[in-house]
Amino acid sequence: ETRYIVLCPSPGSPGAPPDIRELLKRMPLPSFGIGTSPERMGVCGMETWFWAEGVRQVTATLTDPKTGFTVTATARPTRYRFEFGDGTFLTSSHPGYAYPKKSTITHIYERRALYTLRLTVWWEIDWSTSGGGGGTLSGFETTSERPYPVSEVRPFLYPG
């Protein structure tokens, strides 16, 4: 599992002093995985269901060690991009549903191969200080990857 955090404030997001932006880069966002059904191996021509595992809202208090400046921040996921490894992707505001419920994130593979699944989650962070300052910053993202083999099943008829 690979985890990245990137800060790229979206155009039009409320501005924050540079020290707030730097402080929020250290926001402890949760690690997460990519759930699939079938779980271990997909099958060509059969629908595969996907969902984000372990993505949740998180709140933290962050203190700048140099200045002692403290910020309370709440990060919430706002968007999910599922890349299926075959050049296709789906972007959604929903993380999908875990099996056995039918997920809203589905894909059908056409070829057998070992694919790399990738899930990127975008976050908005609401922040406030004890002095009354605060706002919302967007443009934070985390990413997780995992391999997913897809096989081909062929029926055989045996004389009985």
Backbone as a ProteinNet text record, in pm:
[ID]
protein_1_A
[PRIMARY]
ETRYIVLCPSPGSPGAPPDIRELLKRMPLPSFGIGTSPERMGVCGMETWFWAEGVRQVTATLTDPKTGFTVTATARPTRYRFEFGDGTFLTSSHPGYAYPKKSTITHIYERRALYTLRLTVWWEIDWSTSGGGGGTLSGFETTSERPYPVSEVRPFLYPG
[TERTIARY]
84.5	0	88.6	58.7	133.5	44.8	97.6	19.1	93.3	23.4	81.3	-8.7	48.1	-30.9	24.3	-65.2	-26.7	-116.1	-59.3	-139.5	-137.1	-253.7	-270.1	-402.2	-406.6	-535	-609	-737.5	-821.2	-843.3	-859.3	-890.8	-1019.8	-1018.6	-1136.9	-1150.2	-1059.8	-1070.6	-1020.8	-1079.5	-1040.5	-891.5	-829.2	-686.2	-654.7	-536.9	-490.1	-345.5	-301.2	-160	-71.6	46.1	133.2	164	171.8	201.4	86.3	-38.4	-152.2	-141.4	-111.6	-97.1	12.4	123.6	233.8	195.1	124	79.6	-18.2	-111.3	-210.8	-151.1	-35	32.5	64.9	73.7	105.6	-20.4	-135.4	-262	-256.3	-280.2	-273.2	-398.7	-396	-508.3	-501.5	-616.9	-616.6	-562.4	-492.3	-453.5	-579.3	-584.6	-703.3	-664.9	-759.3	-736.5	-846.1	-834.2	-931.1	-996.1	-1124.9	-1198.1	-1248.8	-1251.6	-1301.4	-1386	-1479	-1553.2	-1573.7	-1516.8	-1445.4	-1320	-1289.3	-1184.6	-1043.7	-1005.4	-865.1	-835.1	-935.7	-910.3	-1039.4	-1032.5	-1146.2	-1158.3	-1270.2	-1295.7	-1338.6	-1276	-1311.8	-1461.6	-1520.7	-1661.2	-1758	-1706.6	-1791.8	-1772.3	-1879.7	-1871.9	-1792.5	-1699.6	-1624.3	-1673.4	-1692.5	-1736.2	-1616.5	-1614.1	-1504	-1558	-1476.9	-1510.7	-1383	-1391.5	-1280.1	-1293.8	-1186.7	-1186.9	-1109.7	-1173.7	-1103.6	-1099.3	-1170.8	-1174.2	-1278.8	-1238.8	-1330.3	-1289	-1381.2	-1351	-1258.9	-1166.6	-1072.8	-1049.9	-1036.9	-1010.2	-879.5	-799.9	-671.2	-639.5	-558.8	-504.8	-357.8	-318.5	-182.6	-116.6	8	81.6	211.4	238.3	364.3	473.1	574	677.2	762.3	770.8	853.7	783.3	651	578.2	482.5	448.1	348.3	205.6	189	58.3	-19.6	-145.1	-225.9	-349.1	-377.4	-493	-567.8	-700.1	-783.7	-838.8	-822.7	-859.3	-942.5	-1042.2	-1123.2	-1116.3	-1067.2	-1056.7	-1171	-1237.7	-1344.7	-1323.4	-1344.7	-1329.6	-1443.4	-1409.9	-1512.3	-1526.7	-1422.3	-1426.3	-1333	-1370.5	-1295.6	-1274.1	-1150.5	-1121.6	-1065.2	-1141.9	-1100.9	-1041.4	-914.6	-849.2	-837	-889.1	-901.3	-779.9	-680.6	-556.2	-553.7	-667.5	-673.7	-695.3	-665.1	-680.7	-815.3	-903.8	-1034.3	-1039.4	-1131	-1146.3	-1288.3	-1323.9	-1453	-1431.8	-1486.4	-1478.1	-1616.1	-1622.4	-1749.8	-1739.5	-1852.1	-1855.3	-1885.3	-1903	-1934.9	-1822	-1789.1	-1679.4	-1715.8	-1840.1	-1883.2	-1929.1	-1987.8	-2037.6	-1957	-1930.9	-1859.8	-1954.5	-1896.2	-1969.8	-2026.1	-2149.2	-2234.2	-2328.3	-2331.6	-2416.7	-2356.8	-2442.6	-2392.6	-2333.1	-2208.3	-2139.2	-2186.8	-2174.6	-2205	-2084.1	-1970.1	-1846.8	-1822.4	-1840.2	-1824.7	-1743.7	-1689.4	-1612.4	-1611.5	-1608.7	-1597.2	-1466.1	-1379.1	-1251.1	-1271.8	-1203.9	-1216.7	-1101.6	-989.4	-871.7	-813.7	-758	-689.6	-553.4	-516.4	-389.2	-376.9	-259.3	-238.7	-249.9	-353.8	-380	-335.5	-302.2	-273.8	-392.3	-462.7	-574.5	-519.1	-580.9	-536.4	-660.4	-660.2	-769.2	-711.3	-760.8	-721.5	-842.4	-819.5	-924.2	-886.4	-980.5	-959.9	-1029.1	-965.6	-1012.7	-1032	-1130.4	-1141.9	-1111.2	-1040.4	-1004.2	-1058.9	-1148.1	-1196.5	-1099.5	-1055.8	-959.1	-1003.3	-962.8	-992.1	-880.8	-868.3	-769.4	-843.4	-777	-839.6	-860.8	-788.4	-802.7	-919	-994.7	-1112.3	-1092.7	-972.1	-949.7	-989.2	-1012.7	-1045.4	-1087.7	-1118.3	-1160.5	-1162.5	-1174.6	-1175.4	-1075.1	-991.6	-897.2	-926.9	-920.7	-937.4	-811.3	-806.2	-690.4	-593.8	-628.4	-545.3	-586.2	-490.3	-524.3	-433.4	-489.7	-413.1	-442.2	-346.4	-358.5	-317.9	-388.3	-355.6	-354.9	-267.1	-258.6	-252.2	-296.6	-281	-292.9	-228.3	-241.6	-375.8	-426.8	-552.1	-545.2	-528.6	-523.9	-664.4	-675.5	-801.9	-774.4	-855.3	-835.9	-952.6	-935.4	-1038.6	-1091.4	-1222	-1282.8	-1346.2	-1314.3	-1371.8	-1445.6	-1569	-1644.4	-1601	-1604.4	-1575.6	-1691.2	-1733.5	-1838.2	-1772.1	-1804.7	-1751.4	-1865	-1837.6	-1944.5	-1974.1	-2099.1	-2137	-2187.6
-117.6	0	123.2	216.5	340.8	455	549.3	662.5	790.4	884.5	1013.3	1123.4	1233.8	1351.5	1466.4	1534.2	1645.1	1762.5	1881.6	2000.4	2090.2	2107.7	2195.9	2267	2380.5	2446.2	2472.9	2444	2464.9	2613.6	2654.5	2794	2832.6	2949.2	2997.7	2950.8	2861.1	2820.6	2934.2	2948.5	3058.6	3054.8	3168.3	3175.9	3154	3110.3	3092	3135.9	3184.6	3221.8	3103	3126.3	3014.7	2918.7	2970.1	2879	2780.4	2819.9	2728.5	2619.5	2658	2560	2458.1	2507.2	2417.2	2326.2	2380.4	2301.4	2192.7	2227.7	2130.5	2020.2	2043.4	1936.7	1818.4	1843.6	1736.7	1672.2	1707.1	1649.3	1498.1	1422.5	1275.5	1216.7	1208.6	1151.8	999.5	932.3	787.1	710.7	601.6	507.8	433.3	390.7	321.2	220.9	134.7	32.1	34.5	-55.5	-69.4	-206.3	-205.8	-330.9	-374.8	-506.7	-562.3	-685.8	-709.1	-834.2	-869.8	-982.9	-1084.5	-1028.2	-1084.8	-1029.2	-1048.3	-1171.8	-1199.2	-1195.5	-1226.9	-1233.6	-1205.7	-1112.9	-1083.6	-1182.8	-1178.4	-1268.7	-1185	-1209.6	-1138.2	-1151.6	-1040.2	-1041	-1038.7	-1043.2	-1042.6	-911	-853	-725.6	-740.1	-647.3	-639.4	-517.5	-531.5	-421.2	-365.8	-234.3	-166.1	-74.5	-51.8	45.4	87.9	204	254.5	196.1	133.5	74.2	164	203.9	278.1	428.9	481.7	626.7	682.7	778.8	836.8	979.7	1056.2	1191.1	1180.7	1274.3	1271.4	1414.1	1428.4	1557.9	1549	1655.1	1657	1799.3	1808.6	1936.9	1938.5	2040.5	2051.2	2174.9	2158.8	2270.5	2290.2	2414.3	2448.2	2448.6	2359.9	2350.9	2478.3	2555.2	2676.2	2791.7	2804.6	2921.4	2887.4	2760.1	2720.7	2746.1	2791.7	2821.2	2690.5	2688.3	2566.3	2582.3	2476.9	2472.4	2343.2	2351.9	2232.8	2215.2	2095.4	2071.5	1944.2	1948.1	1831	1808.6	1690.4	1654.4	1559.4	1586.6	1498.6	1467	1340.8	1304.2	1364.2	1414.2	1477.6	1413.3	1342.9	1285.5	1165.9	1068.5	943.8	917.6	882.5	844.4	702.1	610.1	470.1	449	409.6	374.6	222.9	162	17.3	-53.3	21.3	-38.6	-70.4	-56.2	-84.6	43.3	157.6	285.4	352.3	285.9	344.5	384.1	476.5	522.3	570.1	587.9	641.7	736.4	857.3	954.7	970	969.5	971.2	1051	1099.3	1162.2	1058	933.6	824.1	720.4	661.3	563.6	424.6	401.9	267.5	192.3	74.1	-7.9	-136.3	-179.6	-305.4	-423.1	-532.2	-657	-699.1	-746.5	-803.7	-703.8	-578.6	-481.3	-451.5	-436.4	-407.4	-267.6	-257.2	-129.3	-43.4	86.6	181.2	199.8	145.2	154	15.6	0.7	-129.6	-115.9	-229.5	-232.2	-374.7	-387.6	-518.8	-521.4	-616.5	-632.2	-716.3	-677.4	-747.7	-843.5	-827.5	-911.4	-960.3	-1079	-1128.2	-1061.2	-1022.4	-954.8	-927	-881.3	-832.9	-681	-626.1	-482.3	-417.3	-289.2	-211.1	-118.3	-143	-57.6	63.6	178.4	300.8	378.2	422.1	502.5	632.5	744.5	876.3	936.4	985.1	1049.7	1195.8	1285.6	1428.8	1467.9	1558.8	1599.4	1750.3	1792.4	1931.1	1934	2037.5	2048.9	2180.5	2168.4	2284.4	2306.5	2429.9	2457.9	2580.5	2581.6	2696.7	2711.5	2833.1	2861.3	2913.2	2908.7	2958.5	3109.1	3176.6	3320.7	3360	3261.7	3292.4	3282.6	3265	3249.8	3111.6	3098.8	2967.3	2974.7	2858.9	2851.5	2708	2692.6	2560.9	2562.5	2460.4	2444	2311.8	2311.1	2187.4	2164.4	2050.5	2021.2	1923.2	1869.5	1765	1633.1	1546.8	1416.1	1308.3	1188.5	1070.1	961.9	870.8	767.9	632.6	530	392.6	308.5	209	118.7	-25.3	-115.5	-259.1	-336.3	-452.7	-536.4	-609.4	-637.7	-712.5	-799.6	-931.2	-1020.5	-1048.7	-1056.4	-1090.5	-1211.2	-1314.4	-1436	-1453.6	-1553.1	-1585.2	-1724	-1739.2	-1868.8	-1918.7	-2043.7	-2105.9	-2232.2	-2245.3	-2366.3	-2484.8	-2601.7	-2724.2	-2819.7	-2883.9	-2985.7	-3122.9	-3205.8	-3341.7	-3437.4	-3531.2	-3628.4	-3708.8	-3731.1	-3798.1	-3929.2
0	0	0	-89	-100.6	-57	17.8	65.7	34.7	-30.3	-62.5	-8.3	33	67.7	-14.2	-87	-172.4	-138.3	-124.8	-99.1	-220.9	-280.9	-395.7	-375.6	-304.4	-281.8	-411.5	-409.2	-527	-550.4	-677.3	-705.1	-633.4	-571.7	-502.7	-359.5	-312.9	-172.7	-85	35	121.1	150.5	147.8	173.3	320	347.3	484.1	488.5	603.3	613.7	580.4	521.5	482.9	597	721.9	832.6	854.7	828.6	840	733.8	611.5	503.7	537.4	584.5	619.6	735.5	832.3	946.1	901.7	813	767.4	680.7	622.6	547.6	638	769.2	864.9	923.4	868.8	915.9	899.7	1007.1	998.5	931.5	799.7	725.8	734.1	740.4	760.3	639.4	668.8	562.5	520.8	397.7	350	243.6	213	112.1	6.7	-88.6	-196.5	-182.2	-152	-140.9	-276.9	-298.3	-424.8	-399.3	-488	-491.2	-637.7	-683.6	-609	-540.9	-424.3	-339.5	-394.2	-424.3	-458.7	-607.9	-690	-833.7	-909.7	-1005.5	-1090.1	-1203.6	-1271.9	-1384.3	-1504.7	-1619.8	-1743.2	-1770.5	-1810.1	-1846.9	-1729.6	-1608	-1489.3	-1414.6	-1366.7	-1295.8	-1165.3	-1143.6	-1018.8	-943.1	-811.9	-726.8	-652.1	-633.4	-565	-456.5	-353.4	-249.7	-177.3	-113	-32.3	108.3	157.3	291.4	388	496.9	600.6	582	483.3	464.1	559.7	640.9	737.9	771	824.6	871.4	992.7	1005.3	1117.3	1167.1	1299	1361	1437.8	1430.1	1499.6	1544.1	1648	1691.4	1652.7	1578.2	1526.8	1587.2	1630.3	1688.6	1613.4	1575.1	1509.6	1616.3	1604.7	1708.1	1720.3	1613.9	1617	1687.2	1663.6	1715.6	1828.2	1844.7	1942.7	1896.2	1773.2	1714.5	1701.2	1750.3	1750	1662.4	1587.3	1497.5	1524.4	1530.3	1533.1	1392.1	1338.3	1198.5	1187.1	1098.6	1067.5	917.2	878.7	736.8	702.2	589.5	543.9	395.7	359.2	218.1	136.1	17.3	-66.3	-204.2	-249.1	-383.6	-390.6	-473.4	-488.5	-637.1	-672.9	-811.5	-809.5	-865.1	-875.9	-1014.3	-1020.7	-1147.2	-1150.2	-1256.1	-1262.6	-1321.5	-1365.8	-1413.6	-1561.7	-1628.2	-1771.9	-1853.1	-1791.1	-1859.7	-1833.8	-1761.7	-1731	-1583.9	-1552.4	-1414.4	-1392.1	-1266.4	-1229.3	-1111.9	-1120.5	-1011.7	-951.5	-818	-748.7	-619.3	-570.4	-438.2	-330.9	-371	-278.6	-280	-163.6	-158.9	-208	-247.5	-284.9	-160.9	-181.5	-70.8	-62.2	61.3	84.2	60.6	9	-8.4	127.2	139	35.5	-33.1	13	-54.5	-191.8	-294.9	-429.4	-431.7	-472.4	-475.7	-592.9	-574.2	-681.4	-773.2	-733.9	-812.9	-872.3	-1004.3	-1069.5	-1197.6	-1240.4	-1364.9	-1418.8	-1550.6	-1615.1	-1693.6	-1660.3	-1730.2	-1856	-1962.9	-2090	-2117.2	-2046.3	-2070.2	-1938.2	-1943.5	-1824.6	-1815.6	-1694.4	-1670.8	-1521.6	-1482.9	-1346.4	-1352.8	-1293.9	-1297.8	-1166.8	-1174.4	-1054.1	-1031	-920.5	-882.3	-808.9	-830.5	-763.8	-720.3	-596.7	-543.7	-489.3	-539.8	-489.8	-419.3	-297.8	-219.1	-201.6	-232.9	-211.2	-81.3	-7.1	125.2	131.5	210.9	253.6	401.9	444.6	585.7	639.7	739	813.3	927.7	945.6	1052.1	1130.8	1257.7	1343.2	1445.7	1496.9	1600.6	1723.1	1836.7	1958.6	1951.2	1864	1847.2	1758.1	1709.5	1629.9	1480.1	1431.7	1288	1241.7	1112.6	1060.2	915.6	861.1	722.7	674.9	544.5	480.6	366.5	363.2	252.5	183.8	52.2	-23.4	-104.4	-171.1	-253.7	-189.8	-73.4	-13.9	-78.3	-105.8	-161.5	-104.9	-92.1	-53.5	-156.1	-172.8	-275.8	-219.7	-262.7	-226.9	-354.3	-359.7	-475.3	-427.9	-515.1	-488.5	-618.7	-625.6	-745.4	-744.3	-863.8	-876.2	-1000.8	-982.3	-1098.5	-1151.9	-1282.9	-1348.7	-1437.9	-1421.7	-1500.8	-1597.4	-1683.5	-1781.4	-1747.9	-1750.2	-1721.5	-1850.1	-1885.3	-2005	-1965.1	-2009.4	-1975.6	-2062.4	-2004.5	-2078.5	-2056.9	-2164.5	-2154.1	-2163.7	-2068.6	-2068.2	-2097.5	-2188.2	-2215.9	-2089.3	-2067	-1942.2	-1961
[MASK]
++++++++++++++++++++++++++++++++++++++++++++++++++++++++++++++++++++++++++++++++++++++++++++++++++++++++++++++++++++++++++++++++++++++++++++++++++++++++++++++++

